[in-house]
Amino acid sequence: MHISHRTVLGLGALLLLGAFVFLARSYKHTRAEPVGESEGSVSVAVTNGADRGAGSLREALFIAAGARGSATILIRVGHIAVETALPPLLNAHGMTITAQAPGTTIDARALPGGAVFDVAGANTSITGVTVRNCPDAAVLLRAGRFRLMSTTIESCDVGIDIAENANDFLLERNRFMKNRIGIRFAATNRNATLVHNEFAENADAGVWAVRGALDLRKDAPVSVRSNKFDGDRAGIVAGNVSLLIEDNDLDRSREAGIHLVGAGAVVRGNRVRDGAAMGIVAENASDVLVESNELDHLAAYAIMVRASAGVLIRANRIHNCGYGMAFVLGDEAHPSTAVDNSLIALRHDGIDVIGDSPILRRNRVSAQVVPLHTEDLEQGAKHIHSNPFLDNNTFEVIAAAVTVETDDGSKAAIAPR
């Protein structure tokens, strides 16, 4: 069969046109595609997990920043590799990032430095992503009205680094795991709430809120409530920042469940248990309140007050710990106070007073060794007396339980009468 030159050219053109159609369709499935727009608002789909290029998170952030209205970014891939700094999250009308693919993970192990998400614009929210392996922060927050929900941040230097000017934000139902610090505050941020988050195995602290100078806004403290901490070096470290620490569970802390330095903290209604060392430590602290907490099964002291002044320890319940409370090297002119506390079934001492003169009032203490132990200290040529003021306390020594072997060869602990 003879095929004319004109026919060959026609078939070639048809094949070339088909190739263009195929490439166009492929691009359509990988680019950051606007999926809806009304009154200037835009919705963009992320369909490419690469660091850059069509359909990438980077392209979606640029589109969102240039939108005439609010922007929604929908992540529809399961894995994103970030290798270079992303553009800031900035839209004058607000921006929302939501993961739609199950288990969406942003891996920052190749990022040389800087935050993964730099939240520079107000009215930004992030929901449902997992961010891992950040050399710096997963989120740098430097704008107001921010929301982070149902997100996991793991194996980063800092989960969320919060600047002084960031106010009116909510961090809810997130997980912070195996970071150096889960959440770090630089100041008392107004209308800031951490609620129903989980912290686990963070190397320094789950929450770190410490500054050198006082920043006390007692009318609007940072609220840290109803969170769970498990296996962190310290659950919460607070100093010179107005912090309301309330109704949290702090388990298996390696050094302290809550460590207070400076001023500004109220610690109320928390459960601290199963720690390898201490429960609540107030060190070089002043005028902090520790009230109505339950502390149990801690290896060392449930509450330690050291080199502090004006600390109020009130209505706490302590049981089954190595030691109860300690007051060490306090300020005699501005003494700390322990009032209406219950210390039960302590394996060693109940209250140790070492070089301090606290006020002890209406406490109930039962311990296996000494319910109240006082000891003077020598600091160079200075002799520091321990002279607590005692008012209507109850002190008793309890005997330890005895382990006996039963008739069937098993063992049982029998409490003495």
C-alpha positions as CSV (number, residue, x, y, z in Angstrom):
1,M,0.0,0.0,0.0
2,H,1.3,3.4,-1.0
3,I,1.1,6.1,1.7
4,S,1.4,9.6,0.5
5,H,3.8,12.1,2.0
6,R,0.8,14.2,3.0
7,T,-0.8,11.3,5.0
8,V,2.5,10.8,6.9
9,L,2.6,14.4,7.9
10,G,-1.0,14.3,9.0
11,L,-0.4,11.2,11.2
12,G,2.7,12.9,12.7
13,A,0.7,16.0,13.5
14,L,-2.0,13.9,15.1
15,L,0.5,12.0,17.3
16,L,2.2,15.3,18.3
17,L,-1.2,16.7,19.3
18,G,-1.9,13.6,21.4
19,A,1.4,14.0,23.2
20,F,0.5,17.6,24.0
21,V,-2.9,16.5,25.4
22,F,-1.2,13.8,27.5
23,L,1.3,16.3,29.0
24,A,-1.3,18.8,29.7
25,R,-3.4,16.3,31.6
26,S,-0.4,15.2,33.5
27,Y,0.4,18.7,34.5
28,K,-3.2,19.3,35.6
29,H,-2.9,16.4,38.0
30,T,0.4,17.6,39.6
31,R,0.1,21.4,39.7
32,A,-1.2,23.3,42.7
33,E,-4.6,23.6,41.3
34,P,-7.2,26.2,42.3
35,V,-10.3,24.2,43.2
36,G,-12.6,27.1,44.0
37,E,-12.8,30.8,44.2
38,S,-15.4,33.3,45.4
39,E,-15.0,37.1,46.0
40,G,-11.3,36.9,45.7
41,S,-10.9,33.8,48.0
42,V,-9.0,30.9,46.6
43,S,-8.7,27.2,47.4
44,V,-5.5,25.4,46.3
45,A,-4.8,21.6,46.2
46,V,-1.3,20.3,46.9
47,T,-0.7,17.2,44.7
48,N,3.0,17.0,44.5
49,G,5.2,16.0,47.5
50,A,8.5,17.4,46.1
51,D,10.2,20.5,47.6
52,R,9.3,22.6,44.6
53,G,7.6,22.6,41.3
54,A,4.1,22.3,40.0
55,G,1.6,21.1,42.6
56,S,4.1,21.5,45.5
57,L,3.3,23.1,48.9
58,R,5.7,25.9,48.0
59,E,3.7,26.8,45.0
60,A,0.5,26.7,47.0
61,L,1.9,29.1,49.6
62,F,2.9,31.6,46.9
63,I,-0.6,31.4,45.3
64,A,-2.2,31.8,48.8
65,A,0.0,34.9,49.5
66,G,-1.1,36.5,46.3
67,A,-4.8,35.9,46.7
68,R,-7.2,38.8,46.8
69,G,-9.2,37.1,49.6
70,S,-8.7,34.4,52.1
71,A,-6.8,31.2,51.0
72,T,-7.4,27.5,51.7
73,I,-4.6,25.0,51.0
74,L,-5.7,21.4,50.8
75,I,-2.9,18.8,51.1
76,R,-3.8,15.7,49.1
77,V,-0.4,13.9,49.2
78,G,0.8,11.6,52.0
79,H,4.4,12.8,52.1
80,I,6.2,16.1,51.5
81,A,9.9,16.5,51.6
82,V,11.0,20.1,52.5
83,E,14.6,20.8,51.4
84,T,14.8,24.6,51.4
85,A,13.0,27.4,53.3
86,L,9.3,27.7,52.5
87,P,7.8,31.2,51.9
88,P,6.1,32.7,55.0
89,L,2.5,32.0,55.7
90,L,1.1,35.4,54.9
91,N,-2.3,36.5,53.6
92,A,-4.0,39.7,54.7
93,H,-7.4,37.9,54.7
94,G,-6.3,34.7,56.4
95,M,-4.9,31.3,55.5
96,T,-5.9,27.7,56.3
97,I,-3.8,24.6,55.7
98,T,-5.6,21.3,56.0
99,A,-4.3,17.8,55.4
100,Q,-6.8,15.7,53.4
101,A,-4.6,12.7,52.8
102,P,-4.5,10.2,55.8
103,G,-1.2,10.6,57.7
104,T,0.1,13.5,55.7
105,T,3.8,14.0,56.8
106,I,6.1,16.9,56.1
107,D,9.7,15.7,56.5
108,A,12.3,18.5,57.1
109,R,15.4,16.4,57.6
110,A,17.0,18.0,54.5
111,L,16.2,21.5,55.6
112,P,19.5,23.3,56.5
113,G,17.9,25.6,59.1
114,G,15.0,27.8,60.0
115,A,11.4,27.0,60.7
116,V,9.3,24.8,58.5
117,F,6.3,27.1,58.8
118,D,7.0,30.8,59.4
119,V,3.6,32.1,60.5
120,A,4.0,35.8,59.6
121,G,0.3,36.7,59.0
122,A,-2.7,36.8,61.3
123,N,-5.7,34.5,61.0
124,T,-3.7,31.4,60.0
125,S,-4.6,27.9,60.9
126,I,-3.0,24.5,60.4
127,T,-4.9,21.2,60.8
128,G,-4.1,17.5,60.6
129,V,-0.4,17.4,59.4
130,T,2.6,15.6,60.9
131,V,5.9,17.6,60.9
132,R,9.1,15.6,61.6
133,N,12.9,16.0,61.8
134,C,13.2,19.8,61.9
135,P,16.7,21.1,62.6
136,D,15.0,24.3,64.1
137,A,11.3,24.9,64.8
138,A,8.4,23.2,63.1
139,V,6.4,26.4,63.5
140,L,7.7,29.9,64.2
141,L,4.7,31.9,65.4
142,R,5.0,35.7,65.1
143,A,1.4,36.8,64.4
144,G,-1.9,36.7,66.2
145,R,-5.1,34.7,65.8
146,F,-3.4,31.4,65.1
147,R,-4.9,27.9,65.4
148,L,-3.0,24.6,65.4
149,M,-5.2,21.5,65.7
150,S,-4.9,17.8,65.4
151,T,-1.2,18.1,64.3
152,T,1.8,16.0,65.3
153,I,5.3,17.5,65.7
154,E,8.0,15.0,66.3
155,S,11.8,14.9,66.5
156,C,12.3,18.6,66.0
157,D,14.5,21.0,68.0
158,V,11.4,23.1,69.0
159,G,7.8,22.2,68.1
160,I,6.4,25.7,68.2
161,D,8.5,28.8,68.9
162,I,6.3,31.7,70.0
163,A,7.4,35.3,69.6
164,E,6.5,38.0,72.1
165,N,4.0,39.7,69.7
166,A,1.9,36.6,69.0
167,N,-1.4,36.9,70.8
168,D,-4.9,35.3,70.6
169,F,-3.9,31.8,69.7
170,L,-5.2,28.3,70.4
171,L,-3.1,25.1,70.3
172,E,-5.6,22.2,70.7
173,R,-5.4,18.4,70.5
174,N,-1.9,18.3,69.1
175,R,0.9,15.8,69.8
176,F,4.5,16.9,70.6
177,M,6.8,13.9,70.7
178,K,10.6,13.4,71.0
179,N,11.5,17.1,70.4
180,R,14.0,19.0,72.5
181,I,11.2,21.4,73.5
182,G,7.6,21.0,72.6
183,I,6.4,24.6,72.9
184,R,8.5,27.6,73.8
185,F,7.2,30.9,75.0
186,A,9.3,34.1,75.0
187,A,6.7,36.2,77.0
188,T,3.2,36.3,78.5
189,N,1.2,36.1,75.3
190,R,-2.3,37.5,75.7
191,N,-5.2,35.2,75.2
192,A,-3.0,32.2,74.6
193,T,-4.4,28.7,75.3
194,L,-2.9,25.2,75.3
195,V,-5.6,22.6,75.8
196,H,-6.0,18.8,75.3
197,N,-2.5,18.4,73.8
198,E,-0.2,15.5,74.4
199,F,3.6,15.7,75.2
200,A,5.9,12.7,75.3
201,E,9.6,12.1,75.7
202,N,10.7,15.7,75.0
203,A,14.4,16.0,75.8
204,D,14.3,19.3,77.8
205,A,10.7,20.1,78.4
206,G,7.2,19.7,77.0
207,V,6.4,23.4,77.7
208,W,9.2,26.0,78.3
209,A,8.1,29.5,79.3
210,V,11.1,31.3,80.8
211,R,12.5,34.8,80.5
212,G,15.1,36.8,82.4
213,A,12.9,39.9,83.1
214,L,9.5,39.8,84.7
215,D,6.5,39.8,82.3
216,L,3.6,39.5,84.6
217,R,0.1,39.9,83.2
218,K,-2.0,38.3,86.0
219,D,-5.2,39.5,84.4
220,A,-4.5,37.5,81.2
221,P,-2.1,34.6,81.9
222,V,-1.1,31.9,79.4
223,S,-3.5,29.0,80.0
224,V,-2.0,25.5,80.0
225,R,-4.9,23.2,80.9
226,S,-6.1,19.6,80.5
227,N,-2.9,18.5,78.7
228,K,-1.1,15.2,79.1
229,F,2.7,14.9,79.6
230,D,4.5,11.5,79.6
231,G,8.2,10.8,79.9
232,D,9.5,14.3,79.4
233,R,12.6,15.5,81.2
234,A,10.4,18.2,82.6
235,G,6.8,18.5,81.8
236,I,6.5,22.3,82.3
237,V,9.3,24.8,83.0
238,A,7.9,28.3,84.0
239,G,9.7,31.5,85.1
240,N,8.8,35.2,85.0
241,V,5.9,34.5,82.6
242,S,2.3,34.6,83.8
243,L,1.2,31.0,83.5
244,L,-1.9,29.2,84.7
245,I,-1.1,25.5,84.9
246,E,-4.3,23.7,85.6
247,D,-5.8,20.2,85.4
248,N,-2.9,18.6,83.6
249,D,-1.6,15.0,83.9
250,L,2.2,14.8,84.2
251,D,3.5,11.2,84.3
252,R,7.0,9.7,84.4
253,S,8.9,12.9,84.2
254,R,12.7,12.2,84.4
255,E,13.6,15.3,86.6
256,A,10.4,17.2,87.5
257,G,6.8,17.3,86.4
258,I,6.7,21.1,86.9
259,H,9.8,23.3,87.5
260,L,9.1,26.9,88.6
261,V,11.7,29.6,88.6
262,G,11.2,33.4,89.1
263,A,7.6,34.5,89.5
264,G,4.3,34.4,87.7
265,A,3.0,30.8,87.9
266,V,-0.2,29.4,89.4
267,V,-0.2,25.6,89.6
268,R,-3.6,24.2,90.4
269,G,-5.4,20.9,90.2
270,N,-2.8,18.9,88.4
271,R,-1.9,15.2,88.8
272,V,1.8,14.5,89.0
273,R,2.8,10.8,89.3
274,D,5.3,8.0,88.7
275,G,8.3,10.3,88.3
276,A,11.9,9.2,88.6
277,A,12.8,12.2,90.7
278,M,10.6,15.1,91.9
279,G,7.0,16.3,91.3
280,I,6.9,20.1,91.6
281,V,10.1,22.1,92.2
282,A,10.1,25.9,93.1
283,E,13.7,27.1,92.7
284,N,14.7,30.7,93.1
285,A,11.0,31.4,92.9
286,S,8.9,34.1,94.5
287,D,5.2,34.5,95.1
288,V,4.0,31.5,93.2
289,L,0.9,29.4,94.2
290,V,0.9,25.6,94.2
291,E,-2.6,24.5,95.2
292,S,-4.9,21.5,95.1
293,N,-2.6,19.2,93.2
294,E,-2.3,15.4,93.6
295,L,1.2,13.9,93.6
296,D,1.9,10.2,94.0
297,H,4.5,7.5,93.5
298,L,7.4,9.8,93.0
299,A,10.9,8.5,93.8
300,A,12.1,11.7,95.6
301,Y,10.3,14.8,96.9
302,A,6.8,15.5,95.8
303,I,7.3,19.2,96.3
304,M,10.7,20.9,96.7
305,V,11.0,24.7,97.6
306,R,14.6,25.8,97.3
307,A,16.1,29.3,97.7
308,S,12.6,30.8,97.3
309,A,10.5,33.4,99.0
310,G,6.7,33.7,99.5
311,V,5.8,30.4,97.9
312,L,2.3,29.2,99.0
313,I,1.8,25.5,99.1
314,R,-1.9,24.9,99.8
315,A,-4.3,22.0,100.0
316,N,-2.2,19.5,98.0
317,R,-2.6,15.7,98.4
318,I,0.7,13.8,98.5
319,H,0.9,10.0,98.9
320,N,3.1,7.0,98.3
321,C,6.2,9.1,97.5
322,G,9.8,8.7,98.7
323,Y,9.6,12.1,100.5
324,G,6.9,14.6,101.0
325,M,8.1,18.3,101.0
326,A,11.4,20.1,101.4
327,F,12.1,23.7,102.3
328,V,15.7,24.6,101.7
329,L,17.5,27.9,102.2
330,G,14.5,30.2,102.0
331,D,14.0,33.9,102.9
332,E,13.3,34.3,106.6
333,A,12.0,37.8,106.0
334,H,9.5,36.5,103.3
335,P,8.9,32.9,104.3
336,S,7.1,30.3,102.2
337,T,4.0,28.7,103.6
338,A,2.5,25.2,103.6
339,V,-1.1,25.0,104.7
340,D,-3.9,22.4,104.7
341,N,-1.8,19.8,102.8
342,S,-2.2,16.0,103.3
343,L,1.0,13.9,103.1
344,I,0.2,10.2,103.5
345,A,2.2,6.9,103.3
346,L,5.6,8.4,102.7
347,R,8.5,5.9,102.6
348,H,11.0,8.3,104.3
349,D,10.6,11.8,105.7
350,G,7.4,13.8,105.6
351,I,8.6,17.4,105.6
352,D,12.3,18.3,105.6
353,V,13.3,21.9,106.6
354,I,17.0,22.6,105.9
355,G,18.3,26.1,106.5
356,D,14.8,27.5,106.2
357,S,12.0,28.8,108.4
358,P,8.7,28.3,106.6
359,I,5.2,28.6,108.0
360,L,3.6,25.1,108.5
361,R,-0.1,25.3,109.3
362,R,-2.8,22.6,109.5
363,N,-0.9,20.0,107.6
364,R,-1.5,16.2,108.1
365,V,1.8,14.2,107.7
366,S,2.3,10.5,108.1
367,A,5.7,9.0,107.2
368,Q,7.6,5.8,107.8
369,V,10.8,7.6,109.1
370,V,10.4,11.2,110.4
371,P,7.2,13.2,109.8
372,L,9.1,16.5,110.4
373,H,12.9,16.8,110.1
374,T,14.7,20.1,110.7
375,E,18.4,20.7,110.1
376,D,20.6,23.8,110.3
377,L,23.2,24.6,107.6
378,E,26.7,26.0,107.6
379,Q,27.5,28.3,104.7
380,G,31.1,29.4,105.2
381,A,31.2,31.3,108.5
382,K,27.5,31.7,108.5
383,H,25.2,29.4,110.5
384,I,21.7,29.2,109.1
385,H,19.1,28.1,111.6
386,S,16.0,26.1,110.7
387,N,13.1,27.4,112.7
388,P,9.7,26.6,111.1
389,F,6.6,28.2,112.6
390,L,4.3,25.3,113.5
391,D,0.5,25.7,113.9
392,N,-2.0,22.9,114.4
393,N,-0.2,20.3,112.3
394,T,-0.7,16.5,112.8
395,F,2.5,14.4,112.6
396,E,2.6,10.6,112.9
397,V,5.1,7.8,112.2
398,I,3.7,4.8,110.4
399,A,5.4,1.4,110.1
400,A,6.2,0.0,106.7
401,A,4.2,-2.9,105.3
402,V,5.6,-6.3,105.9
403,T,5.8,-8.9,103.1
404,V,4.9,-12.4,104.3
405,E,4.7,-15.8,102.5
406,T,1.2,-17.4,102.5
407,D,0.4,-21.1,102.7
408,D,0.4,-21.6,99.0
409,G,3.9,-20.1,98.6
410,S,2.8,-16.7,97.2
411,K,3.8,-13.4,98.9
412,A,1.5,-10.7,100.2
413,A,2.1,-7.3,101.8
414,I,0.5,-6.9,105.2
415,A,-0.1,-3.4,106.5
416,P,0.7,-3.1,110.2
417,R,-1.9,-2.1,112.7
